[in-house]
Amino acid sequence: MTSAPAEQAPAAKRAKPDKPAAVKKAAPGKAVAKKAAPAKAVAKKAATKAESVAKKAAPAKAAVKKAATKAKAEGKATAGPGAAKGAGRGGKGVGGKPESHAAMVRRARRINRELAEVYPYAHPELDFRNPFELLVATVLSAQTTDLRVNQTTPRLFAAYPTPEDLAAANPEDVEELIRPTGFFRAKTKSIMGLAASLRDEFGGEVPGRLADLVKLPGVGRKTANVVLGNAYGVPGITVDTHFGRLVRRFGWTEQDDPVKVEAEICEIFPKSEWTMLSHRVVFHGRRICHARKPACGACPIAPLCPSYGEGETDPEKARKLLKYEKGGLPGQRLSPPPDYPGLPAPPLGAG
């Protein structure tokens, strides 16, 4: 029994050399840790600096985001439906200053309100008594004045009052009647063709849909919108030469293609304004904002126009350029509306 501790003692002594060996093996790991410590410190310092920079940049980013949100909200509130499509469009405003799309929309709508006060009597300047007469008169108005059409159509409609009558007419007789409007052979073909289509496809009635009207010979979107807006009360933008010229001068669009012009102007104004807007702009183009020499010095919306100065700016000289009732002269209709302030136009061959 006394011999057991003596046998265990050598074993304990043999276990002692193992401890220094373990310490020696761990030593290289500590050295690596010591070498890695400076790199960790550098990384930590860089992270702290990046965090500091990010905190400083945060207010600027927030301000930019807030400004963008505000601008977007203002654009939607001002421009109404369709504004998102034009949100990126901008241009030059009054005085050549840069103008956002939202600012242009506000200015455009103000111009429309001003024109409504200048021309409260604005109306289609073609004489007509029913949709058929308006349709034919509008086709005849291409490449000529409404005045010349109004002076020509009384004899035409007296001879052929319905689509059936016109479709069955002798082409040479029709050509002679509409000769004063110019391009009378091509126009005869168009109006007789549309009369036949009305007779054969629509029971002798003028359709009240754009898709049907543009299928008729000689009828495009402009003519269809004239008929829809003025004979059926369906809102539409009529892009004729006067309208296209003025909306570009006003800075509402840069487009030349009538279809693209129509699309962009429709985005700016409520649908309920489309027909009357067309009349007001055309009235202004015929009376004051002429193609060759605008009467800028006599223009009531000059302060809102980016193109002011393209025409005569002297008030006295500008007043001499005014046409129709603005210049004290007859208008284009032989039978104008009762509230028209000007003089009726004379019939063909008078005076």
C-alpha positions as CSV (number, residue, x, y, z in Angstrom):
1,M,0.0,0.0,0.0
2,T,2.9,2.4,0.7
3,S,4.5,1.8,-2.7
4,A,1.7,3.4,-4.8
5,P,2.7,7.1,-4.3
6,A,6.3,6.4,-5.1
7,E,5.1,4.9,-8.5
8,Q,2.9,7.9,-9.3
9,A,5.6,10.5,-8.6
10,P,7.8,9.8,-11.6
11,A,4.7,10.1,-13.8
12,A,4.0,13.5,-12.5
13,K,7.6,14.6,-13.0
14,R,7.4,13.4,-16.6
15,A,4.3,15.6,-17.3
16,K,6.0,18.8,-16.3
17,P,8.1,19.3,-19.5
18,D,4.8,19.3,-21.6
19,K,3.7,22.8,-20.3
20,P,6.7,24.8,-21.6
21,A,6.2,23.0,-25.0
22,A,2.5,24.2,-25.1
23,V,3.6,27.8,-24.3
24,K,6.2,27.7,-27.0
25,K,3.6,26.6,-29.6
26,A,1.2,29.4,-28.7
27,A,3.9,32.1,-29.0
28,P,3.8,32.4,-32.8
29,G,0.0,33.0,-32.7
30,K,0.5,35.9,-30.2
31,A,3.1,37.4,-32.5
32,V,0.6,37.3,-35.4
33,A,-2.0,38.9,-33.2
34,K,0.4,41.7,-32.3
35,K,1.2,42.3,-36.0
36,A,-2.6,42.3,-36.9
37,A,-3.4,44.8,-34.2
38,P,-2.1,47.9,-36.1
39,A,-4.1,46.8,-39.3
40,K,-7.3,46.6,-37.2
41,A,-6.7,50.0,-35.7
42,V,-6.3,51.5,-39.2
43,A,-9.5,49.8,-40.4
44,K,-11.4,51.0,-37.4
45,K,-10.1,54.5,-37.9
46,A,-11.1,54.5,-41.6
47,A,-14.6,53.2,-40.7
48,T,-15.0,55.9,-38.1
49,K,-14.0,58.6,-40.7
50,A,-16.4,57.1,-43.3
51,E,-19.2,57.2,-40.8
52,S,-18.4,60.8,-40.0
53,V,-18.5,61.8,-43.7
54,A,-21.8,59.9,-44.2
55,K,-23.3,61.8,-41.3
56,K,-22.2,65.1,-42.7
57,A,-23.6,64.2,-46.2
58,A,-27.0,63.0,-44.8
59,P,-28.5,66.4,-44.4
60,A,-27.6,67.4,-48.0
61,K,-29.1,64.2,-49.4
62,A,-32.2,64.8,-47.3
63,A,-32.5,68.3,-48.7
64,V,-32.2,67.1,-52.3
65,K,-34.8,64.4,-51.7
66,K,-37.1,66.9,-50.1
67,A,-36.7,69.4,-53.0
68,A,-37.3,66.7,-55.6
69,T,-40.5,65.5,-53.8
70,K,-41.8,69.1,-53.5
71,A,-41.1,69.8,-57.2
72,K,-42.8,66.6,-58.2
73,A,-45.9,67.4,-56.1
74,E,-46.1,71.0,-57.5
75,G,-45.8,69.6,-61.0
76,K,-48.7,67.2,-60.5
77,A,-50.9,69.8,-58.8
78,T,-50.3,72.4,-61.5
79,A,-50.3,70.4,-64.7
80,G,-53.0,67.9,-63.9
81,P,-53.5,64.6,-65.7
82,G,-50.7,63.9,-68.2
83,A,-48.2,66.1,-66.4
84,A,-45.9,63.2,-65.6
85,K,-45.4,62.6,-69.3
86,G,-44.1,66.1,-69.7
87,A,-42.3,66.4,-66.3
88,G,-38.9,66.5,-68.0
89,R,-39.8,69.1,-70.6
90,G,-38.7,72.6,-70.0
91,G,-37.8,75.5,-72.1
92,K,-37.4,79.3,-72.3
93,G,-40.0,81.5,-70.7
94,V,-40.6,85.2,-70.9
95,G,-37.4,87.2,-71.3
96,G,-35.5,84.1,-72.4
97,K,-35.2,82.8,-68.8
98,P,-35.2,79.0,-68.3
99,E,-38.7,77.7,-67.4
100,S,-39.8,74.4,-65.9
101,H,-42.6,72.4,-67.4
102,A,-44.8,73.2,-64.4
103,A,-44.1,77.0,-64.8
104,M,-44.9,76.7,-68.5
105,V,-48.3,75.0,-67.7
106,R,-49.2,77.8,-65.3
107,R,-48.3,80.5,-67.9
108,A,-50.2,78.6,-70.7
109,R,-53.3,78.4,-68.6
110,R,-53.1,82.1,-67.8
111,I,-52.7,82.9,-71.5
112,N,-55.9,80.9,-72.1
113,R,-57.8,82.9,-69.5
114,E,-56.5,86.2,-70.9
115,L,-57.6,85.2,-74.4
116,A,-61.0,84.3,-73.1
117,E,-61.4,87.9,-71.9
118,V,-60.1,89.3,-75.2
119,Y,-62.3,87.0,-77.4
120,P,-65.4,86.1,-75.4
121,Y,-67.2,85.8,-78.7
122,A,-64.6,83.3,-80.3
123,H,-66.4,80.9,-82.6
124,P,-65.8,78.7,-85.7
125,E,-65.4,81.1,-88.6
126,L,-67.1,78.8,-91.1
127,D,-70.8,79.4,-91.9
128,F,-72.8,76.2,-91.4
129,R,-76.3,75.1,-90.4
130,N,-75.7,71.4,-89.8
131,P,-72.9,68.8,-89.4
132,F,-72.8,68.0,-93.1
133,E,-72.3,71.7,-94.1
134,L,-69.6,72.1,-91.5
135,L,-67.8,68.9,-92.7
136,V,-67.9,70.0,-96.4
137,A,-66.9,73.6,-95.5
138,T,-63.9,72.4,-93.4
139,V,-62.6,70.2,-96.3
140,L,-62.9,73.2,-98.7
141,S,-61.1,75.5,-96.3
142,A,-57.7,73.8,-97.0
143,Q,-55.2,76.2,-98.6
144,T,-57.7,79.1,-98.6
145,T,-59.4,81.5,-96.2
146,D,-62.6,80.8,-94.3
147,L,-64.0,84.0,-95.8
148,R,-63.6,82.6,-99.4
149,V,-65.2,79.3,-98.3
150,N,-68.1,81.2,-96.8
151,Q,-68.6,83.2,-100.0
152,T,-68.6,79.9,-102.0
153,T,-70.7,77.5,-100.0
154,P,-74.1,79.2,-100.2
155,R,-74.5,78.3,-103.9
156,L,-73.1,74.8,-103.3
157,F,-75.5,73.9,-100.5
158,A,-78.4,75.4,-102.4
159,A,-77.7,73.0,-105.2
160,Y,-76.8,70.0,-103.1
161,P,-78.2,70.3,-99.6
162,T,-77.7,66.6,-98.6
163,P,-75.0,63.9,-98.9
164,E,-77.2,62.0,-101.3
165,D,-77.6,65.1,-103.6
166,L,-73.9,65.8,-103.6
167,A,-72.9,62.2,-104.2
168,A,-75.1,62.1,-107.3
169,A,-73.9,65.4,-108.7
170,N,-72.1,66.0,-112.0
171,P,-68.4,66.5,-111.0
172,E,-67.9,69.3,-113.5
173,D,-70.8,71.2,-112.0
174,V,-69.3,70.8,-108.5
175,E,-65.9,71.9,-109.7
176,E,-67.4,75.1,-111.2
177,L,-69.2,75.9,-108.0
178,I,-66.1,75.5,-105.7
179,R,-63.5,76.9,-108.1
180,P,-63.0,80.1,-106.0
181,T,-61.6,77.9,-103.1
182,G,-58.6,76.7,-105.2
183,F,-57.6,73.1,-105.9
184,F,-61.1,72.6,-107.0
185,R,-60.6,69.3,-108.8
186,A,-59.0,67.5,-105.8
187,K,-61.6,69.1,-103.5
188,T,-64.5,68.0,-105.7
189,K,-63.2,64.4,-105.5
190,S,-63.0,64.6,-101.7
191,I,-66.4,66.2,-101.0
192,M,-68.2,63.9,-103.5
193,G,-66.3,60.9,-102.1
194,L,-67.2,61.7,-98.5
195,A,-70.8,62.4,-99.5
196,A,-71.0,58.9,-101.1
197,S,-69.5,57.3,-98.0
198,L,-72.0,59.1,-95.8
199,R,-74.8,57.8,-98.0
200,D,-73.6,54.3,-98.3
201,E,-72.0,53.6,-94.9
202,F,-73.7,56.0,-92.4
203,G,-77.2,56.3,-93.7
204,G,-76.7,59.9,-94.9
205,E,-75.6,61.1,-91.4
206,V,-72.3,62.6,-90.4
207,P,-70.8,60.2,-87.7
208,G,-70.0,61.6,-84.3
209,R,-66.8,59.5,-83.7
210,L,-63.3,60.5,-84.6
211,A,-62.5,56.9,-85.8
212,D,-65.4,57.1,-88.3
213,L,-64.8,60.6,-89.5
214,V,-61.1,60.1,-90.4
215,K,-62.1,57.2,-92.7
216,L,-64.0,59.7,-95.0
217,P,-62.1,61.0,-98.1
218,G,-60.3,64.2,-97.4
219,V,-61.0,64.1,-93.7
220,G,-58.1,64.2,-91.2
221,R,-57.8,64.7,-87.5
222,K,-58.0,68.5,-87.8
223,T,-61.3,68.4,-89.8
224,A,-62.7,65.7,-87.6
225,N,-62.0,67.7,-84.4
226,V,-63.7,70.8,-86.0
227,V,-66.8,68.8,-86.7
228,L,-66.8,67.0,-83.3
229,G,-66.2,70.1,-81.3
230,N,-68.6,72.5,-83.1
231,A,-71.4,70.2,-84.3
232,Y,-71.5,67.6,-81.6
233,G,-69.9,69.2,-78.5
234,V,-67.1,66.7,-78.3
235,P,-63.9,68.5,-77.0
236,G,-61.0,68.5,-79.4
237,I,-57.8,70.5,-80.3
238,T,-57.8,71.8,-83.9
239,V,-54.2,72.2,-85.1
240,D,-54.3,74.4,-88.2
241,T,-51.5,76.7,-89.4
242,H,-52.5,79.5,-87.0
243,F,-52.7,77.2,-83.9
244,G,-49.4,75.5,-84.6
245,R,-47.6,78.8,-85.1
246,L,-48.9,80.4,-81.9
247,V,-48.4,77.5,-79.6
248,R,-44.7,77.3,-80.7
249,R,-44.4,81.1,-80.2
250,F,-46.0,80.8,-76.8
251,G,-43.4,78.1,-75.9
252,W,-46.1,75.4,-75.2
253,T,-44.4,72.9,-77.6
254,E,-41.5,72.6,-80.0
255,Q,-43.2,70.1,-82.2
256,D,-44.1,70.7,-85.9
257,D,-46.1,67.6,-86.6
258,P,-49.8,68.4,-86.0
259,V,-50.5,65.1,-84.3
260,K,-47.6,65.6,-81.8
261,V,-48.7,69.2,-81.2
262,E,-52.2,68.0,-80.5
263,A,-51.0,65.4,-78.0
264,E,-48.7,67.9,-76.1
265,I,-51.3,70.6,-75.9
266,C,-53.9,68.1,-74.7
267,E,-51.6,67.4,-71.7
268,I,-51.5,71.1,-70.7
269,F,-55.2,71.9,-70.6
270,P,-58.4,70.3,-69.2
271,K,-60.4,68.5,-71.8
272,S,-63.3,70.9,-71.2
273,E,-61.2,73.7,-72.6
274,W,-59.9,72.1,-75.8
275,T,-62.5,73.3,-78.3
276,M,-62.7,76.9,-77.1
277,L,-58.9,77.1,-76.6
278,S,-58.6,76.3,-80.3
279,H,-61.0,79.1,-81.3
280,R,-59.2,81.6,-79.1
281,V,-55.7,80.8,-80.3
282,V,-56.9,80.8,-84.0
283,F,-58.7,84.1,-83.4
284,H,-55.6,85.7,-81.9
285,G,-53.4,84.4,-84.8
286,R,-55.7,85.9,-87.4
287,R,-56.2,89.2,-85.8
288,I,-53.0,90.1,-83.9
289,C,-50.2,87.4,-83.9
290,H,-49.8,87.2,-87.7
291,A,-47.4,84.9,-89.5
292,R,-45.2,87.5,-91.1
293,K,-45.4,90.5,-88.8
294,P,-47.1,90.1,-85.4
295,A,-48.6,93.2,-83.9
296,C,-46.6,92.7,-80.6
297,G,-47.1,96.4,-79.6
298,A,-50.9,95.9,-79.6
299,C,-50.9,92.4,-78.1
300,P,-52.8,92.1,-74.8
301,I,-50.8,89.0,-73.7
302,A,-47.4,90.4,-74.6
303,P,-46.1,90.2,-71.0
304,L,-46.8,86.4,-71.0
305,C,-45.2,85.7,-74.5
306,P,-41.6,84.5,-74.8
307,S,-41.6,85.6,-78.5
308,Y,-42.4,89.3,-77.8
309,G,-40.3,91.4,-80.1
310,E,-40.6,89.2,-83.2
311,G,-43.0,91.6,-84.6
312,E,-43.8,95.4,-84.5
313,T,-43.4,96.6,-80.9
314,D,-44.3,100.3,-81.5
315,P,-48.0,100.6,-80.3
316,E,-49.1,103.0,-83.0
317,K,-47.5,101.0,-85.8
318,A,-48.8,97.7,-84.3
319,R,-52.4,99.0,-84.2
320,K,-52.3,99.5,-87.9
321,L,-51.6,95.8,-88.4
322,L,-54.7,94.6,-86.6
323,K,-57.2,92.7,-88.7
324,Y,-61.0,92.0,-88.8
325,E,-63.0,93.5,-85.9
326,K,-59.7,94.4,-84.1
327,G,-58.9,96.7,-87.0
328,G,-62.5,97.8,-87.5
329,L,-62.9,95.6,-90.6
330,P,-65.5,92.9,-91.5
331,G,-65.0,89.4,-90.2
332,Q,-64.9,86.1,-92.2
333,R,-68.5,85.0,-91.8
334,L,-71.4,86.2,-93.9
335,S,-73.7,85.0,-91.0
336,P,-71.7,85.6,-87.8
337,P,-73.2,84.7,-84.3
338,P,-75.4,87.4,-82.7
339,D,-72.7,88.3,-80.1
340,Y,-70.0,88.9,-82.7
341,P,-68.9,92.6,-82.4
342,G,-67.6,92.9,-85.9
343,L,-69.2,93.4,-89.3
344,P,-70.5,90.5,-91.5
345,A,-68.3,89.7,-94.5
346,P,-69.6,90.7,-97.9
347,P,-70.9,87.9,-100.3
348,L,-68.7,86.8,-103.2
349,G,-68.4,89.5,-105.9
350,A,-69.8,92.3,-103.7
351,G,-67.8,95.6,-103.5
